[in-house]
Amino acid sequence: GVCLQMPRGSAMLVGVGGSGKQSLARLAAYIAGHFTFQITVTKTYNDNALFDDLRCLYASAGQKNQATTFLLTDLEIKSEGFLEYFNSLLSTGEVAGLFAKDERDNMVAERRADFIKERPNQEENLVNLYNFFMDRVRDNLHVVLCFSPLSSKFAERAQKFPALFSTTIDWFLPWPEDALVAVSSRFLHDFEIDASPEKKATLFSAMGRIHTDVGRMCEEYFLRMRRHVYVTPKSYLSFLSFYKNVYAEKFKEVNNLEHSVNVGLLKLNQAAQDIKQMKVKLKDEEKKLRESEEQTNQLLVKVQSESAKAQKKSEQVGAFRDECLANKERIEVEQEEANRDLQQALPYLQEAENAVKSITAKDIVELKTMKTPSDIIRLVFDGVMILLQTKLVDVRMEAKVINKKTVDFIHDSFDETAKAMMADVRFLSTLFDFSKNEKDNINDETCELLMPYLELENFNPAVAKKASNAAEGLCKWVGAMVMYHEAAKIVKPKMDYLKIQTARVDVALRQLAEAEAELAQAQATLRDINKQFEAALSAKTELEQRALATKRKMDQANKLINGLAGEKTRWTEDSNTFAERRKKLVGDITVVAGFVSYCGPFNAEYRMRMRKECFGAMCKRQGIPASEDVNIVEVLVDQGTIGEWNLQGLPADELSIQNAILVTRSSRYALMVDPQGQALNWIKKKEEGRMQGAKQCLTTMSSPRLKDQLEYCLQEGKPILIEGVTDDVNPLIDPILEKQILRKGKKLFVNLSDQLVEFNPDFTLYLTTKLANPHFSPELSAKCTVIDFTVTQEVRLSLRDSLGLEQQLLGRVLSMEQRSLEESLNLLMEEVTSNTKALQALDDQLLERLSKSQGNLLDDTELIEVLGNTKAKAKEVEKKLKDAQEKKLEINEKREQYRPVATRGSVLYFCMVEMSLVCWMYNSSLAQFLEQFDLAIHRSEKAQPTHKRVERIVDALTYQVYRYVNRGLFERHKTTFLMMVATKVLLTAGELTSADVSLFLTAGAGLDEQAERPCPYKWLGQDSKTWLNILQLSRHSFGHEQIQFFCELPDIIGKNEAQWRKFLEDNEPEKQAVPDFEERIRMQKPLGPFIRLCLVRKKRFFSPATH
């Protein structure tokens, strides 16, 4: 920072990429108050563009007197001519051809006022003005160069551009361990970790040491494998960042799981307690139910008894009612008939009433005033008195004059009775009342007494009218009464009968009413009893329902508890481990974060070593709690996702799964070393849905449309796969790799070629290279997660795992030989993957629903049903998985018959690949090999049964690949290829061990001649190597059976020295019998030829090898 504050101070920062050179330069410029400028490299950026930028900076520094820091990295140097300009700028301040003369003179002239003020003693001319302007530029324009010492051009530039190296040079060494620990302490100080402050401090220290150990591992990796891997401070920061993210994620996951498990167990335990209480409650309810049933049965008996009584009473009343109603109906009919007869007498009654009405009081007075009423009047009154049953005088005969005729007739009672009758003022009303009410009292005797009067000639109303109006009316009344009687005499018996019957009916109806009242009372009693019965029955039903509900709930709960017994046991065991798991997360996530941050570029062997020696061992040494052997795969991914990856074409070996985890979980975009194209195929299938066949999603680093394709994918949130990456990448994608995301409002943007492009968070970038051993710069390694997808045979030999390529070849041969079998396996794998994910989801759903339930579990019948259904589905899926596993074993048994083809193919492919180590011209691809693989299968001889067919294919494949490779080899390399194939075939078959091969290659070269016993044979004295080889052979155990074949060889040679000398000094010992061992070598199959080769290797290699 001091050099930037000095006039004309510039600096060169030298360090590997990711060391913090640019960050430090920007910080120093900010502290010094400088404007920081850095060019934006595009595809079209050239010398002219650089000149335009320099002109702007000259104007800013010289005219505006603005202190400026020009930051330039070696990645931004598109041509070495750029450095020529900077070399000139730093040495003289001028860049040739930067300004035209007119432009320069105008720019200088504008600073005249400043020149006069600052340099009053100098003459004002263009030369002095120009010098003043350039001095200002040199004072204000500071250049900071950020170079990597690993660049192949670094030393060359030091020679060609000395002015660049005359600046202040700040060499960025790897961060010391103390600095690493300080950074981790600063970075994680406020981060919540479940550990004591002392353990946290130990963790910070361990992280720094891990980074240092990884650096040493990189050096060892280069020395042994000749592959460049760089770790930078940026890698360390990524390590810390990933640790924070994954620790927080897993800590939360464990806490959530603990909460869910504990709540779930609490619910299950509470449910178990509730079931016990429910049993007591059910027992009480069943007791009450029995009492209620007994009470209900008693009431039922009573109801039945009262119902029978009421029924009997109802039947009696019904019969009686029917009888009464029948009699009533009959009487009504008879009464109607009588009334019809009575109607015939009514005219007479009406006549009588009219007659009475025709008599007036005046007529009566007139009669009363008559001194000598006529005989007709007297006789009429006798008829009235007879009807009224008034006492008459004794009967005697006398002469009467009626209508002027004298007749002999009964003496009348007019004088004695009639006058008194007429004197009564109620006489007429009496007559009227008689007509109304007494008419039916007239009897035959009365009518018989009247018959003489009525039969008397001229006894009629017309004659009586002559005597008096009253007499006429009374005469009519008497006659009408008699006529009424005669007419009513026929009706009266009927009427009397009807009266009697009506009376009887009335009595019966009263009895019926009484009976109905009794029936109503019986029915009311029955209703009361029924109500009591219904109430008891309702109470019983309610008790039954409650008991049934309690029993159903208890059965459901028991079923649920029993169904979840396995989960309860597992959850109970898990609940005791959560505290320990949280405690071990500190170390486990250290291992996981270290693996993801550092292990991508390494092969399987070194990944395992780093995991155990760098990460696990460090945690153990520092006392950081961690699991014994952290399983990276289990921590970062589930089996369902792995199955899905396998269906998408990812090989099933552990190395490939680790690579997929690195691709999907790393915070940086993936740069995949993929010479076999397996990663490329997997990514294409994995992102097939998101790519949707868009051509913009697949491109190469050299594509002229790269910018447009990036822009489309960035905006649409699509994945983009860039193939053909070399040792470096187009600077165009640097802002994307660095994830230099800008936020404007609610939108995100990224600077793409000096243009802001909207950034969709769903965007994903994949980079692949087919280079088998690329040398990526530290800068690129810091920006990306480099992942080595290269498959080597050592993976299989070291891990004893099913090699991805071997699986691929097995699938390929089966698709040609047993297509239906391979299709069945693919369908089965899809089903297994689907069911695995479904089972995992059901388990999570089961625990989640149980833990999130509110209130008493047993009260939530819907939840119990849902949990039961979920458990049933889980069992169903488990059964499907079990069946699928059995079917898979069955299919794999058939597939394994073709395993030798895949194994031999894998061996041959890696022999082809490794020939490139002999000579770079022998480079070959997986596609070339697969072509030969298919050709060999087609050309091989058909045979049955399967094992013979497999033998034919293996032989044809070996010969086909041998011929194909042999054609392109130099003569001197053909035997090498043969030896490689033979050795690897025997190694893979388990007939040779690595130690056997090592013996063949080095023999006694590893022995110290001074430490071994001297050679006792003078004829070997000049050939110490042969003696050391003999010693090493005597100590070696051959094959997996560890046969010590030559254990006594040094002594045996002494016993048969002449033959051994002849054998060892022969020019063609491979054709001679081996003294003392020939028969044993011949019997030792298949190791015999190899043992012979080890014996004569120094003298004759090529001949016995080809033999």
Buried (B, 14 or more C-beta within 10 A) or exposed (E): BEBBBEEBBBBBBBBBBBBBBBEBBBEBBEEBEBBBBBBBBBEEBEBEBBBEBBBEBBBBBBBEEBBBBBBBBBBBBBEEEBBBBBBBBBEEBBBEEBBEEEEBBEBBEBBEEBBEEEBEEBEEEEEBBBBBBBBBBBBBBBBBBBBBEBBEBEEEBEEEBEBBBEBBEBEBEBBEEEEBBBBBBEBBEEEEBBBEEEBBBBBBBBBBBBBBBBBEBBEEBEEEBEBBBBBBBBBBBBBBBBBBBBBBEBBEEBEEBBEBBBBBBEBBEEBEEBBEEBBEBBEEBBEBBEEBBEBBEEBBEBBEEBBEBBEEBBEEBEEBBEEBBEBBEEBEEBBEEBBEBBEEBEEBBEBBBBBBBBBEEEBBEBBEEEEEBBBBBBBBBBBBBBBBEBEBBEEEEEEBEBBEEEBEBBBBBBEEBBEEBBEEEEBBEBBBEBBEEBBBEBEEEBBEBBEBBBEBEBBBBEBBBEBBBBBBBBBBBBBBBBBBBBBBBEBBEBBEBBEEBBEEBEEBBEEBEEBBEBBBEBBEBBBEBBEBBBEBBEBBBEBBEBBBEBBEBBEBBBBBBEBBEEBBEEBEEBBEEBEEBBBBBBBBBBBBBBBBBBBBBBBBBBBBBBBBEBBBBBBBEBEBBBBEEBEBBEBBBEBBBBBBBBBBBBBBBBBBBBBBBBBBBBEBBBBBBBBBBBBBBBBBBBBEEBBEEBEBBBBBBEBEEBBEBBBBBBEBBBBBBBBBBEEBBBBBBBBBBBEEEEEEEEEBBBBBBEEEBBBBEEBBBBBBBBBBBBBBBBBBBBBBBBBBBBBBBEBBBBBEBBBBBBBBBBBBBBBBBBEEBBEBBEEBBBBBBBBBBBBBBBBEBBBBBBBEBEEEBBEBBEBBEBBBEBBEBBBBBEEBBEEBEEBBEEBBEBBEBBBBBBBBBBBBBBBBBBBBEBBEEBEBBBEBBBEBBBBBBEEBEEEEEEEEBBBBBBBBBBEBBBEBBEEEBEEEBBBBBBBBBBBBBBBBEEBBBEEBBEBBEEBBEEBEEEEBEEBEBEEBEEBBBBBBBBBBBBEBBBBEEEBEBBBEBBEBBEEEBEBBBEBBEBEEBBEBEBBBBBEEBEEBEEBBBBBBBBBBBBBBBBBBBEE
